[in-house]
Amino acid sequence: MLISMTLPADILGYQNSLDGMARPICDRLLELIEAALPDAERKVWHAHPVWFFDGNPVVGYDRLKHSVRLLFWSGQSFSTPGLHPEGSFKAAEIRLTDVAQIDEGLVAKWLAESREVQWNYRDIRRNRGLEPLEGLG
């Protein structure tokens, strides 16, 4: 795997702490996300890697008990199918148990949509709920 030398230490630490099932999945997700969103801010947030635009979370992944979850904060509003609703807001996810389950074409489409389709999680308290953001183009 080619890991960018510019990755934050907290994300590298997260990757290095993963077990044998999760590591190949998360390594590949990291590569795909970094390639598609090189201009995004990224850090470990709430204990897992998350990518942001202007402080707004758009995508992240984390190790669950039996799988790895790829989460898109605005994924319920994406036009590309394949994600499952998660939580009470607009997030959607897919859970993976093997690197071979990663459909790189779908992930690329979701990552492209994550740039264009965003709900404003950054200001959810101030706005007293979610409001749509304009795409970052």
C-alpha positions as MATLAB code, in Angstrom:
seq = 'MLISMTLPADILGYQNSLDGMARPICDRLLELIEAALPDAERKVWHAHPVWFFDGNPVVGYDRLKHSVRLLFWSGQSFSTPGLHPEGSFKAAEIRLTDVAQIDEGLVAKWLAESREVQWNYRDIRRNRGLEPLEGLG';
ca = [
       0.000    0.000    0.000;
       1.182    3.491   -0.810;
       0.465    5.719    2.173;
       0.950    9.410    1.654;
       3.787   10.904    3.649;
       1.459   13.821    4.378;
      -1.094   11.775    6.293;
      -1.643   12.998    9.820;
       0.054   10.929   12.521;
      -3.304   10.122   14.125;
      -4.588    8.448   10.940;
      -1.334    6.520   10.526;
      -1.632    5.419   14.141;
      -5.207    4.290   13.565;
      -4.171    2.237   10.531;
      -1.279    0.659   12.438;
      -3.587   -0.377   15.292;
      -5.955   -2.384   13.083;
      -6.265   -6.163   13.233;
      -5.643   -8.560   10.330;
      -9.244   -8.543    9.070;
      -9.726   -4.782    9.131;
      -6.294   -3.595    8.014;
      -6.510   -4.554    4.297;
     -10.027   -3.090    4.056;
      -9.078    0.166    5.756;
      -5.821    0.445    3.796;
      -7.750    0.216    0.516;
     -10.438    2.650    1.695;
      -7.702    5.064    2.754;
      -6.121    4.875   -0.712;
      -9.449    5.421   -2.477;
     -10.486    8.326   -0.266;
      -7.098   10.022   -0.469;
      -7.073    9.716   -4.275;
     -10.599   11.101   -4.657;
     -10.483   13.820   -1.982;
      -6.860   15.056   -1.868;
      -8.002   18.562   -0.921;
     -10.089   17.457    2.077;
      -9.064   18.022    5.666;
      -8.627   14.730    7.504;
      -8.103   13.590   11.049;
      -9.155   11.001   13.591;
     -12.481   12.297   14.886;
     -14.594   10.399   17.419;
     -11.914    7.649   17.341;
     -11.814    7.004   13.568;
     -10.527    8.641   10.346;
     -12.869   11.270    8.877;
     -12.529   13.615    5.878;
     -13.988   17.129    5.965;
     -14.659   20.056    3.655;
     -14.665   23.404    5.449;
     -15.139   21.669    8.790;
     -18.077   19.580    7.571;
     -17.641   15.767    7.801;
     -18.236   13.935    4.522;
     -16.741   10.423    4.778;
     -15.047    8.170    7.274;
     -14.524    4.557    8.204;
     -14.236    2.607   11.405;
     -13.690   -0.878   12.750;
     -16.844   -2.371   14.220;
     -17.047   -5.677   16.083;
     -17.645   -7.840   12.975;
     -16.946   -5.492   10.059;
     -15.570   -2.196    8.788;
     -18.093    0.577    8.223;
     -17.647    3.105    5.408;
     -19.879    6.051    6.343;
     -20.988    9.018    4.262;
     -22.555   11.754    6.398;
     -24.877   12.856    3.567;
     -25.161    9.442    1.907;
     -28.936    9.155    2.185;
     -29.158   11.994   -0.348;
     -26.816   10.395   -2.905;
     -28.289    9.285   -6.226;
     -25.888    6.313   -6.506;
     -27.482    3.272   -4.814;
     -25.858    0.767   -2.489;
     -25.641    2.574    0.840;
     -27.894    1.847    3.821;
     -29.359    4.536    6.115;
     -27.533    4.986    9.407;
     -28.807    6.974   12.371;
     -31.503    9.622   12.524;
     -29.965   12.214   10.199;
     -28.763   11.871    6.564;
     -25.862    9.444    6.987;
     -25.590    6.176    5.068;
     -23.117    3.309    5.246;
     -21.866    0.078    3.838;
     -20.278   -2.633    5.983;
     -17.411   -4.750    4.724;
     -15.790   -7.947    5.997;
     -13.272   -8.516    3.181;
     -11.266   -6.233    0.905;
     -12.738   -8.096   -2.100;
     -16.159   -6.655   -1.202;
     -15.015   -3.126   -2.030;
     -16.645   -2.087   -5.297;
     -14.163    0.602   -6.324;
     -16.500    1.997   -8.992;
     -19.285    2.520   -6.468;
     -16.925    3.957   -3.877;
     -15.597    6.408   -6.490;
     -19.149    7.527   -7.316;
     -20.029    7.969   -3.636;
     -16.830    9.920   -3.030;
     -17.636   12.212   -5.981;
     -21.136   12.742   -4.600;
     -19.748   13.463   -1.122;
     -18.140   16.559   -2.619;
     -21.389   17.781   -4.221;
     -24.147   16.582   -1.867;
     -23.662   17.800    1.677;
     -25.832   18.468    4.660;
     -24.424   20.990    7.131;
     -23.349   18.900   10.114;
     -20.784   21.508   11.123;
     -23.509   24.001   12.144;
     -26.218   21.547   13.212;
     -26.556   23.060   16.704;
     -26.587   26.664   15.545;
     -29.109   25.863   12.798;
     -31.136   23.635   15.149;
     -31.072   20.850   12.604;
     -29.609   19.902    9.262;
     -29.624   22.244    6.292;
     -28.218   21.480    2.834;
     -24.896   22.973    1.759;
     -24.071   23.892   -1.792;
     -21.585   21.540   -3.460;
     -17.918   22.382   -3.347;
     -17.529   21.585   -7.050;
];
